[in-house]
Amino acid sequence: MSARLTRRRVLAALAALPAWPALAQLPTNPDVVIVGAGMAGLAAAKWLIGKEASVVLLEARKRTGGRVLTDTHAFGIPVDLGAAWLHSADANPVTPLVRALGFRTVPDDEDPRLYLDGKEASEPQYQGFFDAYERLVNAVDEAADEEDDMAVTRAAPPKTHSDRLAHARFGALEAGMETGRLSVKDVAVQQRTGVEWMLPDGFGTFVNAYAKGLPVKLDARVERVRLTREGVIVDSTAGTIAAKAVIVTVSAALLAEGAIQFDPPLPDWKRESFERLPMGLVDKIALQFKDNAFGDLEFTTCYVKNGSGPVLASLVRPFGDELAVCFVGGTLARDLEKAGDAAAIDLALNNLRSVFGHAIRKEFKKGVFTRWGSDPFAKGSYAFAQVGHHDKRALLAKPVGRLFFAGEACASEWPTHVAGAFLSGVEAAKAAIKEIR
Ligand SMILES: Cc1cc2nc3c(=O)[nH]c(=O)nc-3n(C[C@H](O)[C@H](O)[C@H](O)COP(=O)(O)OP(=O)(O)OC[C@H]3O[C@@H](n4cnc5c(N)ncnc54)[C@H](O)[C@@H]3O)c2cc1C
């Protein structure tokens, strides 16, 4: 076994342990209660503790990290089932944290491979695909400067086969929603420096390391937040806690569903903000193989489309492991969540078999389908703004008295990304401390 693999397996075993020993004593009347221990909540907690405020994080799951999750059990090696990339890593505010904790990064900025009807794309087909994607991004940027917002499909109508591939990549596979429903003003703010990094030991392993030592109460689902004259009272399945302020970081879908009851009820402008930020859906189908299933292909991303079937993006041999992590998004992902794990795994295997032949079936060992849309504590992958409602992220971030909001959906910079969650957590923490001191 190589030294690299040994380290990864050790980290995998460590990640399987609780991130910290059970805290005997959490502050009883903290300055701030934070609802959710994903990146936004953790960042808010770190910032507040740095300013000597007392905090308690209440987390519904039995783990920290939220939508950043490294699974170590299914395959015996770390596999990211949620966030995996440090997008635009050279500008990403999370990169310095990853560095500070000593996590290794691997660049992933090679052009992807493209396979059409079982064959690798020809030179003109490759060119057509890359040009169409660039045209689409440029058209979105230009349209975002216009006064009125519009759907991505209006800014860049898909006319050719290459355009349709580019739209599938930009929409369903990246934003989790087809481009006809994406707002150009919302998607244009995304950073695109082209520098993409991954963490071989797992993005989720990093977030758990970042969370270490923070006062988190796991298995504590918040049911009600009451605003009082003195501050807030937060009722959870683990008990009731009073504080001077509360920061809520749950996904926009959970707010829209009324998963947390607010007393007094939230004002109309706040409700409209999360109702106009529905969740996109990207799911992963991670497949493990016994032996060589991909010939001499090394760690790369492949876009594969056959006939009128959907285009799937697959990360093949990530970090040299005999895996493929296939991405599905938008309507297809929603349909697959209804159809079940076996249907999703079958679809991914068939898609890859068209390129890699029977070895895909013969060497197949095990598959995992993520189902972020059915996850009761996420209900989707990340939020997108409806056309004409790109301003709703800033409204969602706006406090209501001593009730503060954070999370990727609130982020006007780096929305949908871990970086946006991080920045929004810090912003909410700054606003909260100003209010309570
Ligand atoms: C498949 C997938 C791939 C992705 N890929 C990338 C990527 O490559 N790069 C990137 O930057 N981003 C990526 N993202 C997005 C990224 O994961 C999110 O933007 C980010 O993790 C959101 O963090 P958050 O703190 O806002 O929300 P969350 O991580 O959802 O944190 C909120 C927390 O609140 C908890 N909670 C919910 N309800 C309650 C309740 N009632 N009481 C208490 N706690 C509650 C949840 O369990 C959760 O832990 C991906 C997401 C998915 C799903």
The ligand as an ORCA input file, in Angstrom:
! r2SCAN-3c Opt
* xyz 0 1
  C     -23.821     17.479     -3.951
  C     -23.260     18.825     -3.547
  C     -22.082     19.265     -4.120
  C     -21.550     20.498     -3.772
  N     -20.342     20.879     -4.290
  C     -19.746     21.999     -3.836
  C     -18.394     22.268     -4.173
  O     -17.749     21.478     -4.860
  N     -17.843     23.419     -3.695
  C     -18.545     24.302     -2.906
  O     -17.983     25.326     -2.508
  N     -19.819     24.037     -2.544
  C     -20.423     22.910     -2.977
  N     -21.673     22.586     -2.535
  C     -22.427     23.566     -1.732
  C     -21.972     23.597     -0.266
  O     -21.948     22.299      0.237
  C     -22.941     24.468      0.519
  O     -23.031     25.751     -0.083
  C     -22.501     24.713      1.969
  O     -21.996     23.539      2.548
  C     -23.676     25.237      2.757
  O     -23.287     25.508      4.079
  P     -24.358     26.144      5.075
  O     -23.693     26.284      6.393
  O     -24.972     27.329      4.444
  O     -25.543     25.077      5.143
  P     -25.538     23.579      5.710
  O     -24.246     22.933      5.417
  O     -26.752     22.938      5.224
  O     -25.620     23.791      7.280
  C     -26.837     24.002      7.937
  C     -26.907     23.050      9.122
  O     -28.152     23.217      9.774
  C     -28.590     21.941     10.224
  N     -30.024     22.016     10.480
  C     -31.051     21.968      9.592
  N     -32.239     22.101     10.230
  C     -31.950     22.255     11.549
  C     -32.734     22.462     12.709
  N     -34.074     22.545     12.670
  N     -32.098     22.551     13.914
  C     -30.750     22.476     13.987
  N     -29.957     22.278     12.915
  C     -30.541     22.195     11.709
  C     -28.226     21.025      9.096
  O     -28.160     19.688      9.512
  C     -26.855     21.578      8.695
  O     -25.814     20.930      9.389
  C     -22.223     21.330     -2.839
  C     -23.404     20.885     -2.251
  C     -23.913     19.640     -2.585
  C     -25.149     19.158     -1.907
*
